[in-house]
Amino acid sequence: SFNFKNITEIIYERLDRRIINLLRLIGVYGNEMKMPVYVVGGFVRDLLLNIPNYDIDIVVEGNGIEFAKYAAKQLNAIVVPYEKFYTATLVFKDGFKIDVATARTEYYEKPGDLPQVDVSTIKKDLYRRDFTINAMAIKLNPNEFGVLYDFFNCQKDLEEGIIRILHNLSFIEDPTRMIRAVRFETRYNFKIEEHTLEILKRNLEANYLERVSGARIRQEIEKILEEKQPLVAVRRLAELGILKHIFPKTYYTPTMDEKLERIFRFLPLIKQRYQNISDFYAISTVLLEFYDKETLEFMRNRYGYPKKFIESLKFTENMMLPLKSMVESKLAFSDIYKVLGKGNPYIFIHLSAYLDDDGQQYLIRYIDAILSTKLEKVTGKYVMEKFNLKSGPLINEILEKLYAMKLDNPSLDEVSTVEKIFEETQNKIKQAEVSENTNR
Ligand code: CTP
């Protein structure tokens, strides 16, 4: 029938020769093991959309692990089995990977269940998946190579740009699919179909998302943030009410939207300067603004924010407005330093949410000054010996003063400047003594 057409031509037009050869071989090994084998899911979706995708997911009707071991031997690859899930990963010499699974009826294994090889058909395997666009398979065995298995009119949804669940329990089986729905909607500029949207909202209001571990929610949000249009996706999460079930005390106002927009504009600049910046923490700087202590502690437990991150967030929260005007009026770095200090990347990101483009540029100049400025000659030891001082807060005060001045003037002479700073502090101490005496 129409739903099982042969798409070999598309395969040859759109895929690399190397991938085609690999798929052909996998089909041959399927025959040798007497198992039907398919490539499924996102790979098929993107092939039909003509978008490159190198995540090959294989499903076997039979024993997936046995099949993977056999294929690995033939292909000179390493096999990493996950016995519990009847799945395996093939890892090739060059690092290329292929996932192999056994066709299954349940999306999730119930923990504690005895391993029972519950071999299912490809149709049932596809039915348990998230959305129709991800529920197609292409047969790989030689006699049927290139036949598209489309049981649920998936191709039609793909062509019409529709995100549709396959059955009404889909979001209950895996509530993170609510977030995935928005991710695919945004990525392909598709629309969640009406009935699916209704079920989504119903399950959302029944607090199914709250039953999922914070780690899994966070993973899905991180995936959304890796997409090309993260802000569009976050907006949609807010619009559908999903965001409220992830950040319960966040009000998605036009101001919040603008803050996020500014953060997304600033992120590439900060990533050029710091490694391992997490987009999830970055947006959290504003999403978690003005949270009460208890809810913050709850959020920290749920999503695994480092204690330091939360502490620094709270510490700097009330400084954002003063800092905004300082940066936008381009105050000297030494003055900003008095308030902001050396800061950290997430404080800078938080501040960037308050800054226009010009302000962000100035903040970047400040960050570059901080990153490139070091005291070369004058150290604590130097100050103590030179001015005959005992260790104490005064030493640090002098060094900080000198550092701040060097931020404004990178070529200043440390040795002569530190002398001036010391004289000034001496004068201040004397004046304080005089005024204390006259007050008496
Ligand atoms: N899947 C699912 N439910 C989920 C996650 C995944 O049914 N919660 C199924 C889908 O059929 C999906 C496949 O598993 O196509 C692979 O999942 P994943 O790699 O997470 O997604 P992709 O569809 O490959 O999307 P991406 O392009 O973002 O990798």
Residues whose N, C-alpha, C, O or C-beta is under 5 A from the ligand:
A	BS01	CTP	G41 G42 R128 R129 D130 N134 D174
